[in-house]
Amino acid sequence: MTHAPTGALRPNPQVSDKKRWLQLLVGVVCMIATANIQYAWTLFVPEIQDTFGWSRANIQIAFTIFVLVQTWLAPIEGYFIDKFGPRLMVAFGALFIGFAWVINSQATTLMGFYVGAAVGGLGVGSIYATCINNAIKWFPDRRGLAVGLTAGGYGAGSAATILPIAAMIESQGFQHTFMFFGILQGALAFMAAWFLRAPQANEVKASSKIYQSTRDYTLREALATKLFWLMLVMFVLVVTGGMMAVAQLGVIAKDLGVKEFKVDLYFFTMAALPLALMLDRVMNGISRPLFGWISDNIGREKTMVIAFSLEGIGIIALGYFGSNPYAFLILSGVVFLAWGEVYSLFSALAGDAFGTKHIGKIYGVLYTAKGIGALFVPIGNLMMEATGTWSTVLYTVATMDLLAAFLAFTVLRPVFANHVAASKRAFAEERGGTQVPA
């Protein structure tokens, strides 16, 4: 399948390919520096509860605030990304992620932690959206892989610092840990920000393997397409199911009777739940570039069918066989592997469909799917309480994944093909009737 090069995508053989890989590397570094704001939070919650005596539920409202601010402000952040470029936006976000943990280090009230969560959400959202968008722009020919590696930096970025953070909390207290790592992470991202830039028109290459739009859509034009709303619905279906499964994994493990089971791996022994959570980090990091790379070669829609089907089947199997601790570990790993890729596939597809000139705003609106999904996560608890079993929740989540896979196969493919054809016609008209080959 060939792709017609657009006026904005004329590869220049004299431009070194090293430049864009350097940009990708810097973006990954920024994401790694940002990841702890979300993924290390769980280490601080018990210490905050022991120190101040607040309920776990009240403390965790801070995390909900963080997710909502990170996702719901993405369209506004996208506007500023398109206007000011990656350098200033990441520098801005770096100051805010550092300031967020400094606030947490001094907080003595719940409101203090809520403010810290909001500041952190703004900082993480600015860095996350900017680095994803920069990867989309630099790698139209390897968009899935580039976005997957960038998102993988965020998904697995906390792996190297989880143990040092836990050790510092135990030895020096959570306030000192917030302060130290807040300044460290913010400074690292701030320094990396100044190496980022958007590509020039002659520094990128179009893909020759998958369909891509031949014009840049504005946000208003994107919102007027069937494709955008179909992508949003599918994004919500998959991300909601994944967050439900991840958020409730500890409770599910307890109810299945495997939480405290000691898994003997010859070299070491570990309880099933923490080992499963460790797998979450690893599989999350692997899935984004893996499925992104696959999608670069066989297409986004086909990859979605494979990943979403694997996710749904894995969750159904977890409901059937999860009471076996080894099956629980394997199947939870499959679930995490098949879930993390949503952040690479939908962002890459958005770039393919709508171009890159306004992709900050367009993907910003699409990314609110994560915020919508977060609002649905508590429904899992209500369903469990109403039915007395987690099986209902797991099967509901699996149904959502399989529905998304069905939509990708039966609806997304023709809608996307028609959209690309329409974009070529519009591009030809805008260029004064010049024909664009199929």
C-alpha positions, 0 to 999 in steps of 0.5 A, spaced: 500 500 500 503 506 497 502 513 500 502 519 496 507 524 499 504 531 501 506 538 501 508 538 508 512 531 507 518 531 503 524 527 505 531 530 504 536 525 503 541 530 506 538 531 513 541 526 518 536 521 521 540 522 527 536 528 529 530 525 530 532 519 534 535 524 538 529 528 539 525 521 541 531 520 546 530 526 549 522 525 549 523 519 553 528 522 558 522 527 559 517 522 560 521 518 565 522 524 569 515 525 569 512 518 571 513 518 578 508 523 579 503 518 577 506 511 578 510 512 585 504 515 588 501 509 591 508 508 595 506 515 599 499 513 601 500 509 607 505 513 610 500 519 609 495 515 612 499 513 618 501 520 619 495 524 619 490 519 620 485 520 614 481 515 611 485 512 604 479 514 600 479 521 602 487 521 600 486 517 594 481 523 592 488 527 590 489 521 585 483 522 582 484 530 581 491 528 578 488 524 573 482 529 571 487 535 571 492 531 566 487 529 561 481 534 561 486 540 560 489 536 554 486 540 549 488 547 552 495 544 553 495 542 545 493 549 543 499 552 547 503 546 544 501 548 537 502 555 538 509 555 542 512 548 540 515 543 545 521 546 548 517 552 552 511 547 554 516 541 557 520 547 561 513 549 563 511 542 565 517 541 568 517 546 573 510 544 575 512 537 576 517 539 581 513 544 584 507 539 585 512 534 590 514 540 593 507 542 595 506 535 597 512 535 602 509 541 606 502 539 606 499 538 612 491 538 610 488 534 605 487 540 601 494 541 600 495 534 597 489 536 593 492 542 590 499 538 589 495 533 585 492 539 581 499 542 580 502 535 578 496 534 573 498 540 569 505 539 569 504 531 567 499 533 562 504 538 559 510 534 558 506 528 556 502 531 551 508 535 548 512 529 547 507 524 544 506 530 539 513 531 538 514 524 536 508 524 532 511 529 528 518 527 527 516 520 525 510 519 520 513 513 517 514 510 524 509 513 528 507 507 532 514 505 534 516 512 536 509 514 540 510 507 543 517 508 545 515 515 548 509 513 552 513 507 554 518 511 557 512 514 561 509 507 563 515 504 565 519 510 567 518 509 574 521 502 574 528 504 576 526 509 582 521 505 585 525 502 590 530 508 591 523 512 593 521 506 597 527 506 601 528 513 602 521 513 605 522 508 610 529 511 612 528 519 611 520 519 611 515 521 606 516 529 606 523 529 605 522 524 599 517 528 596 522 534 596 528 530 594 525 527 588 520 533 586 526 537 585 530 532 582 525 530 577 523 537 575 530 539 574 532 533 569 525 534 565 527 542 565 534 541 562 532 536 557 526 541 555 531 545 551 534 540 547 527 539 544 524 542 537 519 541 532 521 538 525 522 542 519 518 540 513 524 537 509 526 533 516 520 527 515 518 522 511 512 519 509 510 512 510 509 507 504 506 502 508 499 505 511 494 510 509 495 517 511 491 523 510 494 528 505 492 534 509 492 537 516 485 538 519 484 543 524 480 541 530 473 544 528 474 540 521 476 533 525 470 534 530 466 534 524 468 527 522 465 521 523 472 518 524 474 522 530 468 520 534 468 513 533 476 513 535 473 517 541 468 511 543 473 506 542 478 509 546 473 510 552 471 503 551 478 500 552 481 505 557 475 504 561 476 497 561 483 497 562 483 502 568 478 498 572 482 492 571 488 495 574 485 499 579 482 493 582 487 488 581 489 488 589 482 487 591 481 482 585 487 478 588 484 478 595 477 475 593 481 470 588 485 468 594 492 469 591 494 476 594 498 473 599 501 466 595 508 466 595 511 465 588 517 461 588 521 463 582 528 459 584 532 465 585 527 469 589 520 468 592 515 474 592 507 474 594 503 474 587 500 481 588 506 485 588 509 480 583 503 482 578 504 489 579 511 489 577 509 485 571 504 491 570 510 496 569 514 491 565 508 489 560 506 496 560 513 499 557 513 493 552 506 493 549 507 501 547 512 500 542 511 493 540 504 494 538 506 501 535 511 497 531 506 492 529 501 497 527 507 501 523 507 495 518 500 492 518 496 498 520 493 501 526 486 497 525 488 490 524 493 491 530 487 494 534 483 488 533 489 483 535 490 487 541 483 488 544 481 481 542 487 479 546 485 483 552 478 481 552 480 474 552 485 475 557 480 478 562 475 472 561 481 467 562 483 471 569 475 470 571 475 463 570 482 461 572 485 467 576 484 463 583 490 459 581 496 464 583 500 462 577 495 463 572 493 469 575 500 472 574 500 469 567 494 472 565 494 479 569 501 480 565 497 478 558 492 483 560 497 489 562 501 487 555 494 488 551 492 494 555 498 499 555 498 500 547 492 504 547 496 510 548 500 509 542 495 506 537 490 512 538 495 517 538 499 514 531 492 514 528 490 521 530 496 523 526 495 519 520 488 521 520 488 529 521 495 531 519 500 534 524 499 541 524 494 541 529 495 535 532 496 538 539 489 540 540 486 534 536 489 529 540 488 533 546 481 532 545 481 525 544 486 524 550 480 526 554 478 519 553 482 517 559 479 522 564 472 519 561 474 512 563 477 515 570 470 517 572 467 510 570 472 506 574 468 507 581 462 503 577 466 497 578 466 497 586 458 498 585 457 492 580 461 488 585 457 490 591 451 489 587 453 482 585 458 479 590 463 477 585 468 480 581 466 476 575 461 481 573 466 486 573 471 482 569 466 480 564 463 487 563 470 489 562 472 484 557 465 485 553 468 492 552 474 490 549 471 485 545 466 490 542 472 495 541 475 490 537 469 488 533 468 496 531 476 496 529 474 490 524 467 492 521 467 500 522 473 503 523 477 500 517 472 503 512 471 509 515 478 511 515 479 509 508 473 513 506 476 519 510 483 518 507 480 518 500 476 525 502 482 528 505 486 527 498 480 530 494 480 536 499 488 536 498 487 536 491 482 542 491 486 546 495 492 545 491 488 548 485 485 541 482 492 538 482 491 530 482 493 526 488 495 519 486 491 513 490 
